[in-house]
C-alpha cells in the first residue's frame, strides 16, 4: 500500500531558495527530492541527538567512562594498517 503524501508549503528567503535550486541542480534532483532528503536527514540527526542526550543524562560520568572502558576491552588490541599510519 502506497503511503499518502501531504503538501507542505514553506517560505524561505530568496537567497536560500537560490542556494537550494543550485544544490538540487548540482545533485541532479528536484527541489522536492532535495527537501525530502534534507528534512529526513536533519530530523533523524535531531532524534538521534535527543536519544543519546537522554541516555547520557541517565548515567553518571563515572558510569559513562566505565561503560566506555568495558567496550574498549572487548575490542582488544587492534593493529593499525600500514596505510593508516602517519
PAKE-500343 format. One record per atom (N, C-alpha, C, O): residue in three letters; atom name; x, y, z. Coordinates in steps of 0.02 Angstrom, whole numbers. Example, Ala and Ser with C-alpha at 12.3 -4.5 7.8 and 13.67 -1.06 7.14 Angstrom:
! residues 2
res;atom;px;py;pz
Ala;N;660;-284;390
Ala;CA;615;-225;390
Ala;C;660;-165;390
Ala;O;712;-166;423
Ser;N;642;-112;354
Ser;CA;684;-53;357
Ser;C;645;2;394
Ser;O;670;57;402
! end
This chain:
! residues 86
res;atom;px;py;pz
Unk;N;42;-59;0
Unk;CA;0;0;0
Unk;C;44;62;0
Unk;O;90;68;41
Unk;N;31;108;-45
Unk;CA;71;169;-52
Unk;C;51;219;2
Unk;O;-8;231;14
Unk;N;101;249;34
Unk;CA;88;299;86
Unk;C;60;362;54
Unk;O;80;382;-1
Unk;N;13;392;89
Unk;CA;-16;454;64
Unk;C;34;511;72
Unk;O;73;512;120
Unk;N;32;558;26
Unk;CA;76;616;29
Unk;C;38;675;56
Unk;O;-24;679;52
Unk;N;75;722;83
Unk;CA;46;785;105
Unk;C;85;841;73
Unk;O;143;832;53
Unk;N;54;897;67
Unk;CA;87;956;39
Unk;C;108;1001;97
Unk;O;68;1015;141
Unk;N;170;1023;95
Unk;CA;196;1068;145
Unk;C;224;1130;109
Unk;O;270;1124;68
Unk;N;196;1187;124
Unk;CA;220;1248;93
Unk;C;262;1285;145
Unk;O;240;1298;201
Unk;N;323;1303;125
Unk;CA;366;1341;170
Unk;C;390;1404;135
Unk;O;396;1407;74
Unk;N;402;1454;175
Unk;CA;429;1517;149
Unk;C;502;1520;168
Unk;O;521;1511;226
Unk;N;544;1534;118
Unk;CA;616;1540;129
Unk;C;641;1604;98
Unk;O;612;1628;49
Unk;N;693;1633;126
Unk;CA;721;1693;96
Unk;C;745;1678;25
Unk;O;764;1622;9
Unk;N;743;1729;-17
Unk;CA;763;1719;-88
Unk;C;833;1691;-94
Unk;O;846;1647;-136
Unk;N;879;1716;-53
Unk;CA;948;1692;-56
Unk;C;952;1617;-42
Unk;O;991;1581;-74
Unk;N;913;1594;6
Unk;CA;913;1522;22
Unk;C;882;1483;-35
Unk;O;906;1429;-52
Unk;N;828;1509;-64
Unk;CA;796;1474;-120
Unk;C;846;1466;-178
Unk;O;848;1414;-210
Unk;N;885;1518;-190
Unk;CA;935;1515;-243
Unk;C;986;1460;-228
Unk;O;1006;1422;-272
Unk;N;1007;1456;-166
Unk;CA;1055;1404;-146
Unk;C;1024;1335;-153
Unk;O;1057;1288;-176
Unk;N;962;1328;-133
Unk;CA;927;1263;-138
Unk;C;923;1242;-211
Unk;O;938;1185;-228
Unk;N;904;1288;-254
Unk;CA;900;1273;-325
Unk;C;968;1252;-354
Unk;O;972;1205;-393
Unk;N;1020;1287;-333
Unk;CA;1088;1272;-358
Unk;C;1109;1202;-336
Unk;O;1134;1163;-376
Unk;N;1100;1186;-272
Unk;CA;1120;1121;-246
Unk;C;1079;1065;-279
Unk;O;1106;1013;-297
Unk;N;1014;1075;-286
Unk;CA;972;1025;-318
Unk;C;996;1012;-389
Unk;O;1000;955;-412
Unk;N;1012;1066;-424
Unk;CA;1037;1060;-492
Unk;C;1103;1023;-494
Unk;O;1114;979;-536
Unk;N;1148;1040;-448
Unk;CA;1214;1007;-445
Unk;C;1206;932;-430
Unk;O;1244;891;-456
Unk;N;1157;915;-389
Unk;CA;1145;845;-371
Unk;C;1103;808;-422
Unk;O;1098;747;-420
Unk;N;1074;845;-469
Unk;CA;1033;813;-521
Unk;C;966;788;-495
Unk;O;939;739;-520
Unk;N;939;823;-445
Unk;CA;875;804;-416
Unk;C;828;865;-416
Unk;O;850;922;-426
Unk;N;765;852;-404
Unk;CA;717;907;-399
Unk;C;724;941;-331
Unk;O;753;912;-285
Unk;N;697;1000;-326
Unk;CA;696;1036;-262
Unk;C;658;994;-211
Unk;O;678;990;-153
Unk;N;604;962;-232
Unk;CA;565;920;-187
Unk;C;606;861;-160
Unk;O;605;847;-100
Unk;N;644;828;-204
Unk;CA;685;772;-183
Unk;C;740;795;-134
Unk;O;754;762;-84
Unk;N;770;853;-150
Unk;CA;821;880;-106
Unk;C;791;898;-38
Unk;O;822;884;14
Unk;N;733;928;-37
Unk;CA;700;947;26
Unk;C;683;885;67
Unk;O;695;884;127
Unk;N;657;833;35
Unk;CA;642;771;71
Unk;C;704;742;102
Unk;O;704;721;160
Unk;N;758;741;64
Unk;CA;822;714;89
Unk;C;846;757;148
Unk;O;863;730;201
Unk;N;847;823;140
Unk;CA;873;867;192
Unk;C;830;864;255
Unk;O;857;860;311
Unk;N;764;865;248
Unk;CA;720;860;306
Unk;C;730;793;342
Unk;O;736;791;403
Unk;N;731;739;303
Unk;CA;738;672;333
Unk;C;805;667;370
Unk;O;807;642;426
Unk;N;858;690;338
Unk;CA;925;686;369
Unk;C;927;727;433
Unk;O;951;702;484
Unk;N;903;787;431
Unk;CA;907;831;490
Unk;C;862;807;547
Unk;O;882;808;605
Unk;N;802;786;530
Unk;CA;756;760;582
Unk;C;786;698;615
Unk;O;783;691;676
Unk;N;816;654;575
Unk;CA;848;594;602
Unk;C;905;613;649
Unk;O;912;583;702
Unk;N;945;662;629
Unk;CA;1001;684;671
Unk;C;975;715;736
Unk;O;1004;704;790
Unk;N;921;753;733
Unk;CA;891;783;793
Unk;C;865;729;839
Unk;O;875;732;900
Unk;N;830;679;811
Unk;CA;804;625;851
Unk;C;860;584;883
Unk;O;855;566;942
Unk;N;913;571;846
Unk;CA;970;534;873
Unk;C;1004;573;929
Unk;O;1021;545;981
Unk;N;1013;638;918
Unk;CA;1044;680;969
Unk;C;1002;680;1033
Unk;O;1029;677;1088
Unk;N;937;684;1025
Unk;CA;892;684;1082
Unk;C;896;617;1119
Unk;O;898;616;1181
Unk;N;897;563;1082
Unk;CA;902;496;1112
Unk;C;966;489;1152
Unk;O;965;469;1210
Unk;N;1023;507;1121
Unk;CA;1087;499;1156
Unk;C;1094;548;1214
Unk;O;1127;533;1263
Unk;N;1064;606;1208
Unk;CA;1065;654;1263
Unk;C;1028;627;1323
Unk;O;1051;632;1379
Unk;N;969;598;1311
Unk;CA;930;569;1366
Unk;C;966;509;1396
Unk;O;963;497;1456
Unk;N;999;469;1353
Unk;CA;1037;412;1377
Unk;C;1095;434;1420
Unk;O;1109;405;1473
Unk;N;1129;487;1397
Unk;CA;1186;514;1434
Unk;C;1164;543;1501
Unk;O;1199;534;1551
Unk;N;1108;576;1502
Unk;CA;1084;607;1565
Unk;C;1064;555;1617
Unk;O;1061;570;1676
Unk;N;1049;494;1594
Unk;CA;1028;443;1642
Unk;C;1086;408;1676
Unk;O;1076;366;1719
Unk;N;1149;426;1656
Unk;CA;1208;394;1686
Unk;C;1255;447;1713
Unk;O;1257;504;1690
Unk;N;1292;427;1765
Unk;CA;1343;472;1792
Unk;C;1404;472;1746
Unk;O;1411;428;1703
Unk;N;1447;520;1756
Unk;CA;1508;524;1716
Unk;C;1550;461;1726
Unk;O;1578;434;1679
Unk;N;1553;437;1788
Unk;CA;1591;376;1803
Unk;C;1561;316;1766
Unk;O;1598;275;1738
Unk;N;1494;311;1765
Unk;CA;1462;255;1729
Unk;C;1479;258;1655
Unk;O;1492;206;1624
Unk;N;1479;318;1626
Unk;CA;1494;325;1555
Unk;C;1566;302;1541
Unk;O;1578;266;1493
Unk;N;1613;324;1583
Unk;CA;1683;303;1574
Unk;C;1691;228;1584
Unk;O;1728;196;1547
Unk;N;1658;200;1634
Unk;CA;1661;128;1646
Unk;C;1633;89;1586
Unk;O;1662;39;1565
Unk;N;1577;112;1559
Unk;CA;1547;80;1501
Unk;C;1594;84;1441
Unk;O;1602;35;1404
Unk;N;1625;142;1432
Unk;CA;1673;151;1376
Unk;C;1731;103;1384
Unk;O;1750;68;1336
Unk;N;1759;100;1444
Unk;CA;1816;55;1456
Unk;C;1796;-18;1444
Unk;O;1836;-57;1418
Unk;N;1735;-36;1463
Unk;CA;1711;-104;1453
Unk;C;1708;-122;1379
Unk;O;1728;-176;1358
Unk;N;1683;-76;1339
Unk;CA;1679;-87;1267
Unk;C;1749;-92;1237
Unk;O;1763;-135;1196
Unk;N;1793;-47;1258
Unk;CA;1861;-47;1230
Unk;C;1898;-112;1248
Unk;O;1939;-135;1208
Unk;N;1885;-141;1306
Unk;CA;1917;-204;1324
Unk;C;1893;-260;1278
Unk;O;1931;-306;1262
Unk;N;1831;-257;1257
Unk;CA;1804;-307;1211
Unk;C;1836;-302;1142
Unk;O;1846;-352;1108
Unk;N;1852;-241;1123
Unk;CA;1884;-230;1057
Unk;C;1954;-260;1058
Unk;O;1976;-290;1009
Unk;N;1989;-251;1113
Unk;CA;2057;-278;1118
Unk;C;2107;-237;1079
Unk;O;2094;-180;1060
Unk;N;2163;-266;1068
Unk;CA;2217;-232;1033
Unk;C;2208;-241;958
Unk;O;2202;-297;933
Unk;N;2205;-187;923
Unk;CA;2197;-188;851
Unk;C;2259;-157;819
Unk;O;2279;-102;837
Unk;N;2288;-192;773
Unk;CA;2347;-166;738
Unk;C;2324;-117;684
Unk;O;2280;-131;644
Unk;N;2355;-59;685
Unk;CA;2339;-7;634
Unk;C;2370;-28;568
Unk;O;2430;-41;565
Unk;N;2329;-30;515
Unk;CA;2357;-48;450
Unk;C;2410;3;428
Unk;O;2407;61;446
Unk;N;2459;-20;389
Unk;CA;2514;23;367
Unk;C;2487;85;330
Unk;O;2514;139;339
Unk;N;2436;77;290
Unk;CA;2409;132;251
Unk;C;2377;185;294
Unk;O;2365;241;270
Unk;N;2362;170;358
Unk;CA;2327;217;402
Unk;C;2374;251;451
Unk;O;2352;290;493
Unk;N;2438;238;445
Unk;CA;2487;268;490
Unk;C;2514;333;460
Unk;O;2522;338;399
Unk;N;2528;381;503
Unk;CA;2557;444;479
Unk;C;2630;436;463
Unk;O;2662;484;442
! end
